[in-house]
Amino acid sequence: MPGFVIRKENGDLKWFPFFKYDDGRYGFYAPKDEKTGHEVGRDWNFLKYIPGYWTPTSTPNHRRRIGGGSSFIVLDEEDNLRYYPFKDESFMLRGVGDRVGRGFNAEFDYYSAEWLANGTSDLLVRDEDGDLRLFPWDGKEFKDLGRKEKVGNGFDKKKVPDVYPGYWTGGRFPDIMVRKDNGDLIVFPFDGESFYGKDGIKIGRGFKQKDYPHLLVGHWLRNTTPDILAYHDRRLHLYTYSGDDDFTTKDYIYSSEKDFREDWKFLIGNWRSPGLPDLIVIDGSNDLQFYPFEGQQLVDLKRDRQVGNDWKFTHIWDFYPIS
């Protein structure tokens, strides 16, 4: 059942399923005879937490989904990557936490996606030099590509502060969109082996981080390429890319009411149905507000919008356990 995994200050993990009630509403409040907030892990004190679809299924499931996961890779204090599958609704079974990678760093950026299009996640890493390195996952460990590990360069954090994986070119493999320090949005296609040899495609202008602090990437319009809900001045503006030209900040096709705040947490997930993203925000009172996305806009559920209250945590991830 889709939902969230949260990490509390003491390192404990809890899983909250997203329930559908008999009257068609949704929420994290448990219906009668159901439980929520299951304890699924203890003492998780790691440097990085990388959710993904690391656990293979009996039949390959090509989710083509960016974000969330059904299991975890974590980085410990000795620069090791460790694998934590989610089995029997828990991370606490004996034999979990196997070391699956060495020599990684907390200063690196980690991006999980189906980079090789084989049904499980792989790992793309941006190192301290701005180089991109690919680590394929075979279901048990990360493969060593040797000289082919480096798949891109020139992505220094100061010049390229944000990286967004997605199926930007609509092909078989995920690509990346970056936001440069000048506010340009550039797509770099990936062919399953490298980002080298392909020109960047400018798709947006004017999206400086100080003016547009949140870019919420998802398949909002349910087509082959992602779209962007961008936060600006308490509104969320929807931008779509057709592949013909780049858009400016004025070219949005939908604008929400002034219902949002910059310091809120914005979470995209496919809680209702695979491939259908919706939005949950966590407001200043730590309450969860649910905004389904229908047609080309967010739906205000009014009184039914609040789906959880008083959530306090250090980390939160959308989560889709394998049944």
Backbone torsions as a table, in degrees:
resi	resn	phi	psi	omega
1	MET	NA	128.3	-179.8
2	PRO	-61.9	155.7	178.3
3	GLY	175.9	-144.9	178.8
4	PHE	-129.7	148.5	162.2
5	VAL	-112.4	131.9	177.3
6	ILE	-119.9	153.2	173.6
7	ARG	-112.7	124.9	178.7
8	LYS	-85.9	170.2	-176.7
9	GLU	-61.3	-29.0	-179.7
10	ASN	-84.7	3.9	178.4
11	GLY	90.6	-1.3	177.3
12	ASP	-75.5	146.2	176.7
13	LEU	-108.3	140.6	173.8
14	LYS	-130.1	143.1	178.6
15	TRP	-109.2	128.6	179.5
16	PHE	-118.7	105.2	174.8
17	PRO	-67.5	152.7	177.7
18	PHE	-99.0	106.8	-172.5
19	PHE	-86.4	144.9	167.9
20	LYS	-106.3	122.2	-176.5
21	TYR	-84.9	167.5	-176.6
22	ASP	-61.6	-28.2	-178.8
23	ASP	-88.7	8.3	176.3
24	GLY	92.6	-6.7	177.3
25	ARG	-76.9	166.9	178.4
26	TYR	-126.3	155.4	175.2
27	GLY	175.9	169.4	176.2
28	PHE	-96.2	-2.4	171.8
29	TYR	-73.2	128.9	-174.9
30	ALA	-72.1	131.2	172.2
31	PRO	-66.6	173.4	179.0
32	LYS	-57.9	135.0	178.3
33	ASP	70.8	11.6	175.7
34	GLU	-114.7	156.9	177.5
35	LYS	-120.3	153.6	176.9
36	THR	-141.0	170.7	-176.6
37	GLY	67.8	41.7	-179.3
38	HIS	-67.6	133.2	173.7
39	GLU	-76.5	122.2	-174.7
40	VAL	-124.2	-3.3	179.1
41	GLY	-164.3	154.2	178.8
42	ARG	-133.6	146.2	172.8
43	ASP	57.8	44.3	174.7
44	TRP	-84.8	95.4	-179.6
45	ASN	-121.8	72.7	-176.8
46	PHE	-111.0	168.0	-178.2
47	LEU	-85.3	-31.7	178.9
48	LYS	-141.3	146.2	176.0
49	TYR	-126.1	121.1	-173.3
50	ILE	-122.7	92.0	176.2
51	PRO	-71.1	150.8	178.0
52	GLY	-175.5	-177.6	178.6
53	TYR	-97.6	63.5	-174.8
54	TRP	-79.5	-25.2	-177.6
55	THR	-86.2	116.0	179.7
56	PRO	-66.3	149.4	174.1
57	THR	-102.1	163.6	-179.5
58	SER	-61.9	-35.3	173.6
59	THR	-115.7	123.7	-178.4
60	PRO	-52.0	132.0	-177.6
61	ASN	-117.0	99.6	-177.0
62	HIS	-82.1	88.3	-172.6
63	ARG	-73.1	-30.2	-173.5
64	ARG	49.6	40.0	-177.8
65	ARG	-114.2	130.3	176.7
66	ILE	-101.7	125.5	-179.7
67	GLY	101.9	158.5	-179.0
68	GLY	70.1	-166.7	178.5
69	GLY	170.6	177.3	178.4
70	SER	-122.4	3.4	179.1
71	SER	-165.6	178.4	-173.9
72	PHE	-131.6	144.4	159.5
73	ILE	-109.5	134.7	179.6
74	VAL	-125.9	157.5	176.2
75	LEU	-110.6	121.4	-178.6
76	ASP	-92.4	-179.7	-174.7
77	GLU	-72.2	-10.7	177.8
78	GLU	-100.7	18.4	177.0
79	ASP	66.7	26.4	175.8
80	ASN	-100.5	144.1	168.7
81	LEU	-93.1	135.4	-180.0
82	ARG	-128.1	147.9	-173.2
83	TYR	-105.9	126.5	177.5
84	TYR	-124.0	95.8	173.4
85	PRO	-73.1	157.6	178.3
86	PHE	-104.5	104.7	-176.8
87	LYS	-124.1	139.1	-179.6
88	ASP	50.9	40.9	177.4
89	GLU	57.8	41.3	-179.7
90	SER	-160.5	152.7	168.6
91	PHE	-99.9	4.6	-168.6
92	MET	-100.8	16.7	177.8
93	LEU	-73.6	154.4	178.3
94	ARG	-65.6	144.4	175.6
95	GLY	88.7	3.0	177.4
96	VAL	-92.8	166.2	-177.5
97	GLY	87.9	24.8	179.6
98	ASP	-64.4	144.2	175.7
99	ARG	-75.0	127.2	-176.9
100	VAL	-126.2	3.2	177.9
101	GLY	-167.1	149.4	-179.8
102	ARG	-128.9	156.6	171.8
103	GLY	78.4	25.7	177.8
104	PHE	-95.9	170.7	-169.1
105	ASN	-139.3	143.9	179.3
106	ALA	-69.1	-18.1	179.1
107	GLU	-80.4	-13.2	178.3
108	PHE	-73.5	158.4	170.5
109	ASP	-103.9	139.3	-173.4
110	TYR	-121.5	129.9	-177.9
111	TYR	-128.7	112.7	178.3
112	SER	-97.0	134.7	176.1
113	ALA	-166.0	171.4	179.0
114	GLU	-83.2	67.4	-172.9
115	TRP	-61.1	-28.5	179.5
116	LEU	-103.7	4.6	174.2
117	ALA	56.5	40.4	-178.4
118	ASN	-113.9	14.0	174.5
119	GLY	98.0	-12.7	173.3
120	THR	-125.8	162.9	178.8
121	SER	-71.3	156.0	167.7
122	ASP	-127.1	175.6	-173.5
123	LEU	-120.6	125.5	171.3
124	LEU	-108.9	129.7	-175.2
125	VAL	-121.0	133.2	169.9
126	ARG	-101.5	119.1	-175.5
127	ASP	-89.9	-175.2	-174.8
128	GLU	-67.9	-17.8	179.2
129	ASP	-93.1	0.4	-177.0
130	GLY	82.0	13.3	175.8
131	ASP	-86.6	147.5	175.2
132	LEU	-100.7	132.2	-178.5
133	ARG	-128.3	135.9	-176.0
134	LEU	-105.5	132.8	178.2
135	PHE	-127.3	97.6	179.0
136	PRO	-66.0	147.1	-178.9
137	TRP	-113.8	128.5	-178.4
138	ASP	-103.9	13.4	-179.1
139	GLY	98.2	-14.8	-179.5
140	LYS	-131.5	-30.4	-178.2
141	GLU	-161.2	171.3	177.0
142	PHE	-90.4	133.1	179.2
143	LYS	-78.5	151.4	177.0
144	ASP	-96.9	113.2	-179.4
145	LEU	-88.0	-3.1	179.7
146	GLY	60.9	-127.8	-177.9
147	ARG	-64.5	-23.7	-179.0
148	LYS	-83.9	1.6	179.8
149	GLU	-62.0	-40.6	-179.8
150	LYS	-78.3	117.7	-173.7
151	VAL	-117.7	0.0	178.4
152	GLY	-172.7	160.1	177.3
153	ASN	-148.3	168.4	178.7
154	GLY	88.5	19.5	-178.1
155	PHE	-108.0	49.5	179.7
156	ASP	-60.2	138.2	-173.6
157	LYS	-61.7	-33.7	-178.9
158	LYS	-68.7	-39.5	-179.7
159	LYS	-85.9	-27.4	-178.4
160	VAL	-129.4	79.6	-173.6
161	PRO	-68.7	-29.2	-172.5
162	ASP	-127.7	137.1	177.4
163	VAL	-126.3	130.2	-176.8
164	TYR	-126.4	104.4	173.7
165	PRO	-65.5	149.3	177.9
166	GLY	175.9	167.4	179.2
167	TYR	-89.3	63.7	-170.9
168	TRP	-66.5	-31.9	179.5
169	THR	-97.2	2.2	176.2
170	GLY	72.9	15.7	-177.1
171	GLY	-93.1	-162.8	-176.6
172	ARG	-73.3	-33.5	-174.3
173	PHE	-106.2	150.2	172.7
174	PRO	-65.7	156.4	174.0
175	ASP	-122.6	-173.6	171.3
176	ILE	-126.8	142.8	165.5
177	MET	-108.4	136.4	177.0
178	VAL	-117.2	150.4	169.1
179	ARG	-106.5	119.9	179.2
180	LYS	-82.5	166.2	-177.7
181	ASP	-64.5	-20.4	178.5
182	ASN	-88.5	1.5	178.4
183	GLY	93.1	-0.5	175.4
184	ASP	-73.1	144.6	174.4
185	LEU	-108.9	121.1	-175.3
186	ILE	-124.8	132.1	175.1
187	VAL	-97.9	132.7	174.3
188	PHE	-116.0	110.1	-178.7
189	PRO	-66.0	150.0	177.2
190	PHE	-125.1	135.9	-175.4
191	ASP	-107.1	13.5	-177.8
192	GLY	94.4	-8.7	179.1
193	GLU	-130.5	-36.7	-171.1
194	SER	-163.0	157.7	169.5
195	PHE	-95.2	-6.7	-179.5
196	TYR	-70.8	151.5	173.7
197	GLY	82.6	7.1	179.9
198	LYS	-131.6	134.7	-179.0
199	ASP	-75.1	146.5	173.1
200	GLY	-70.5	146.0	-178.0
201	ILE	-111.2	114.2	178.2
202	LYS	-74.6	122.2	-179.3
203	ILE	-117.3	-9.5	-178.8
204	GLY	-155.3	153.7	179.9
205	ARG	-138.1	142.7	172.7
206	GLY	94.4	8.2	-173.8
207	PHE	-95.8	57.0	178.9
208	LYS	-64.8	144.2	-173.9
209	GLN	-60.1	-35.8	-178.3
210	LYS	-67.5	-27.0	-179.8
211	ASP	-95.6	-29.7	-178.7
212	TYR	-128.9	73.5	-172.0
213	PRO	-67.8	-23.0	-178.2
214	HIS	-122.9	119.1	169.8
215	LEU	-111.0	112.4	-175.2
216	LEU	-101.4	103.2	-173.3
217	VAL	-94.8	130.0	176.9
218	GLY	-169.2	169.8	177.0
219	HIS	-84.6	64.3	-173.6
220	TRP	-61.7	-35.0	-178.3
221	LEU	-95.8	7.4	173.5
222	ARG	62.0	30.8	177.0
223	ASN	-109.1	-161.1	-170.8
224	THR	-83.0	-13.9	-179.0
225	THR	-123.7	155.0	-179.7
226	PRO	-70.5	163.9	172.9
227	ASP	-127.5	171.3	-175.3
228	ILE	-128.4	125.8	163.8
229	LEU	-96.5	114.7	-175.4
230	ALA	-109.3	130.1	178.7
231	TYR	-81.2	130.0	174.4
232	HIS	-155.8	122.4	174.4
233	ASP	53.2	50.7	174.1
234	ARG	71.6	5.0	176.5
235	ARG	-116.3	160.2	169.0
236	LEU	-111.6	124.1	-179.0
237	HIS	-108.4	135.9	-178.6
238	LEU	-98.0	126.0	177.1
239	TYR	-120.6	137.3	177.4
240	THR	-125.4	150.2	-177.3
241	TYR	-117.9	123.8	-176.5
242	SER	-94.8	-11.8	-176.7
243	GLY	94.0	-5.9	-177.7
244	ASP	-93.1	-36.1	-175.1
245	ASP	-156.4	161.4	177.0
246	ASP	-85.7	153.5	-177.5
247	PHE	-107.1	156.4	174.6
248	THR	-105.2	175.2	-178.1
249	THR	-65.2	-16.8	-180.0
250	LYS	-85.7	-8.4	-169.7
251	ASP	-93.9	33.2	179.5
252	TYR	-78.7	152.7	-178.9
253	ILE	-105.3	-4.6	177.6
254	TYR	-156.5	144.0	176.3
255	SER	-135.5	129.9	-179.4
256	SER	-77.5	173.4	169.3
257	GLU	-70.8	168.5	-179.9
258	LYS	-81.1	66.0	-174.1
259	ASP	-104.0	0.0	-167.7
260	PHE	-120.8	162.5	179.9
261	ARG	-130.2	148.2	-176.4
262	GLU	-64.0	-33.8	-175.7
263	ASP	-86.5	3.7	174.3
264	TRP	-77.6	160.7	174.5
265	LYS	-93.9	134.2	-178.4
266	PHE	-114.9	122.3	-173.0
267	LEU	-126.1	123.5	177.9
268	ILE	-100.4	136.6	177.9
269	GLY	-158.6	163.2	178.4
270	ASN	-106.5	61.2	-173.7
271	TRP	-75.3	-34.7	-177.7
272	ARG	-80.7	-40.0	-175.7
273	SER	-161.4	141.4	176.9
274	PRO	-56.1	134.5	177.8
275	GLY	83.3	0.2	-179.7
276	LEU	-119.1	91.7	-176.4
277	PRO	-73.6	145.5	171.9
278	ASP	-131.0	176.1	-176.4
279	LEU	-122.7	134.2	168.6
280	ILE	-122.1	132.5	175.5
281	VAL	-115.5	147.8	175.2
282	ILE	-111.6	115.5	-171.0
283	ASP	-86.8	-173.0	-176.1
284	GLY	-67.1	-13.6	176.7
285	SER	-98.9	9.1	-177.3
286	ASN	64.2	26.0	174.5
287	ASP	-94.6	148.5	-179.5
288	LEU	-97.8	128.2	178.4
289	GLN	-117.3	127.8	-173.9
290	PHE	-102.9	125.8	177.0
291	TYR	-121.4	97.3	173.2
292	PRO	-63.3	149.5	176.7
293	PHE	-108.8	117.3	-178.9
294	GLU	-130.0	136.0	-178.2
295	GLY	66.7	-114.3	178.1
296	GLN	-125.6	30.3	-177.4
297	GLN	-155.5	161.0	172.9
298	LEU	-79.7	140.2	-179.3
299	VAL	-99.2	127.7	176.5
300	ASP	-89.1	110.9	-177.5
301	LEU	-82.2	2.8	177.9
302	LYS	56.1	-118.4	-175.6
303	ARG	-64.8	-25.8	-179.2
304	ASP	-91.0	6.8	-175.5
305	ARG	-70.6	-36.0	-177.7
306	GLN	-76.1	124.4	-176.3
307	VAL	-119.9	1.6	176.8
308	GLY	-170.2	154.0	-178.9
309	ASN	-138.7	147.4	174.3
310	ASP	57.8	50.2	176.7
311	TRP	-88.7	118.7	178.5
312	LYS	-121.2	127.8	-173.3
313	PHE	-162.9	167.0	172.8
314	THR	-97.7	-29.3	-179.3
315	HIS	-141.6	152.8	175.4
316	ILE	-147.2	138.9	-179.9
317	TRP	-138.9	138.0	170.1
318	ASP	-71.5	143.6	-166.3
319	PHE	-143.2	138.4	-174.3
320	TYR	-133.5	82.3	-177.4
321	PRO	-58.3	145.4	175.0
322	ILE	-80.1	124.6	-178.7
323	SER	-81.7	NA	NA
